[in-house]
């Protein structure tokens, strides 16, 4: 297991898609509820299908990114895994906070923390994994967009 990139990738992609599945379950039909539909949303809000396509792509790329990064640390490096787990929890919990509980301000705090963490992952490891950093850039860009969408809802509702 120590040097098997395929097993590491399989672990990361499984855990990442588990986050997506739990997040969808926790949002409880959020994007199609009357509450969400009636919100004043940002003019740049994508169609609902874009979210699924974006998250699928992001999680595949993030799995490759984490696999590559894991070879620059011990596989279960405490700092790396702690940051990864915090990212996972923030990602999953935002769905519950925002869509299920309708706590848009707390959702904004949560998503901002996630954006900062993904920014940290993006810029902290550039020297270690060089061009592989491009694999996390879509996640950072998407989190920038998602944070702006959440902020717009907070400000305009």
C-alpha positions as CSV (number, residue, x, y, z in Angstrom):
1,X,0.0,0.0,0.0
2,X,2.9,2.4,0.8
3,X,3.7,3.0,-2.9
4,X,0.6,1.9,-4.7
5,X,-0.8,5.0,-6.4
6,X,-3.9,3.1,-7.6
7,X,-5.0,2.1,-4.1
8,X,-4.4,5.6,-2.8
9,X,-6.4,7.1,-5.7
10,X,-9.2,4.5,-5.1
11,X,-9.3,5.5,-1.4
12,X,-9.5,9.3,-2.2
13,X,-12.1,8.9,-5.0
14,X,-14.3,6.7,-2.8
15,X,-14.1,9.1,0.1
16,X,-14.7,12.1,-2.1
17,X,-17.7,10.6,-3.8
18,X,-19.0,9.5,-0.4
19,X,-18.9,13.2,0.5
20,X,-20.9,14.1,-2.5
21,X,-23.5,11.4,-1.8
22,X,-23.8,12.4,1.8
23,X,-24.0,16.0,0.9
24,X,-26.9,15.3,-1.6
25,X,-28.7,13.3,1.0
26,X,-28.3,16.0,3.7
27,X,-29.6,18.8,1.4
28,X,-32.9,17.1,1.3
29,X,-34.1,18.2,-2.2
30,X,-32.8,21.6,-1.4
31,X,-32.4,23.0,-4.9
32,X,-36.0,22.1,-5.8
33,X,-37.7,23.2,-2.6
34,X,-40.0,26.3,-2.5
35,X,-37.6,27.9,-0.1
36,X,-34.7,27.8,-2.5
37,X,-36.7,28.5,-5.6
38,X,-38.1,31.7,-4.0
39,X,-34.7,33.1,-3.0
40,X,-33.3,36.1,-4.8
41,X,-30.3,34.4,-6.4
42,X,-27.3,35.9,-8.1
43,X,-27.7,36.5,-11.9
44,X,-24.6,34.3,-12.4
45,X,-26.2,31.3,-10.7
46,X,-25.7,28.2,-13.0
47,X,-28.5,25.8,-14.0
48,X,-28.9,23.0,-11.5
49,X,-27.3,20.4,-13.8
50,X,-24.0,22.4,-13.8
51,X,-23.6,21.7,-10.1
52,X,-23.6,17.9,-10.5
53,X,-21.2,18.1,-13.5
54,X,-18.9,20.5,-11.7
55,X,-18.7,18.5,-8.5
56,X,-18.1,15.2,-10.3
57,X,-15.2,16.8,-12.3
58,X,-13.8,18.5,-9.2
59,X,-13.9,15.4,-7.1
60,X,-12.1,13.3,-9.7
61,X,-9.4,15.9,-10.2
62,X,-9.1,16.4,-6.4
63,X,-8.6,12.7,-6.0
64,X,-5.7,12.8,-8.4
65,X,-4.4,15.9,-6.6
66,X,-4.6,14.2,-3.2
67,X,-3.0,11.0,-4.5
68,X,-0.1,13.0,-5.9
69,X,0.2,15.1,-2.7
70,X,0.1,12.0,-0.5
71,X,3.4,10.8,-2.0
72,X,5.2,13.9,-0.7
73,X,4.1,13.0,2.8
74,X,3.6,9.8,4.7
75,X,0.3,8.5,3.4
76,X,-1.5,9.1,6.7
77,X,0.5,12.3,7.6
78,X,-1.4,13.9,10.5
79,X,-1.4,17.4,9.2
80,X,-2.4,16.4,5.6
81,X,-5.1,14.1,6.8
82,X,-6.5,16.6,9.3
83,X,-6.8,19.2,6.7
84,X,-8.3,16.8,4.2
85,X,-10.9,15.7,6.9
86,X,-11.7,19.3,7.8
87,X,-12.2,20.0,4.1
88,X,-14.5,16.9,3.8
89,X,-16.6,17.9,6.9
90,X,-17.0,21.5,5.7
91,X,-17.9,20.4,2.2
92,X,-20.6,17.9,3.5
93,X,-21.9,20.1,6.3
94,X,-22.6,23.1,4.0
95,X,-25.3,21.2,2.3
96,X,-27.1,20.5,5.6
97,X,-26.5,24.0,6.9
98,X,-27.6,25.9,3.8
99,X,-30.3,23.7,2.1
100,X,-31.7,21.7,5.0
101,X,-31.6,24.2,7.8
102,X,-31.7,27.4,5.7
103,X,-29.0,29.0,7.8
104,X,-27.5,31.1,5.0
105,X,-25.2,33.2,7.2
106,X,-23.7,30.2,8.9
107,X,-23.6,28.6,5.5
108,X,-21.6,31.6,4.3
109,X,-19.1,31.2,7.2
110,X,-18.8,27.4,6.4
111,X,-18.3,27.9,2.7
112,X,-15.8,30.7,3.3
113,X,-13.8,28.5,5.6
114,X,-13.8,25.8,2.9
115,X,-12.7,28.3,0.3
116,X,-9.8,29.4,2.5
117,X,-8.8,25.8,3.1
118,X,-8.9,24.9,-0.6
119,X,-6.9,28.1,-1.2
120,X,-4.4,26.8,1.3
121,X,-4.2,23.4,-0.4
122,X,-3.8,25.2,-3.8
123,X,-1.0,27.6,-2.8
124,X,0.8,25.7,0.0
125,X,1.9,22.8,-2.2
126,X,2.8,24.4,-5.5
127,X,6.5,24.0,-5.0
128,X,6.1,20.3,-4.0
129,X,3.9,19.1,-6.8
130,X,4.4,21.8,-9.4
131,X,2.0,21.5,-12.4
132,X,-0.2,18.9,-10.5
133,X,-1.5,22.0,-8.6
134,X,-3.6,22.6,-11.7
135,X,-5.7,19.6,-10.6
136,X,-7.1,21.6,-7.6
137,X,-7.6,24.9,-9.4
138,X,-11.1,24.0,-10.6
139,X,-12.1,23.3,-7.0
140,X,-10.7,26.7,-5.9
141,X,-12.5,28.4,-8.8
142,X,-15.7,26.6,-8.1
143,X,-15.5,27.5,-4.4
144,X,-15.0,31.1,-5.3
145,X,-18.2,31.0,-7.4
146,X,-20.1,29.1,-4.8
147,X,-19.0,31.5,-2.0
148,X,-20.2,34.4,-4.1
149,X,-23.5,32.8,-4.7
150,X,-24.0,32.2,-1.0
151,X,-22.9,35.8,-0.2
152,X,-25.4,37.1,-2.7
153,X,-28.2,35.2,-1.1
154,X,-27.2,36.5,2.4
155,X,-27.1,40.1,1.1
156,X,-30.2,40.1,-1.1
157,X,-32.7,38.0,1.0
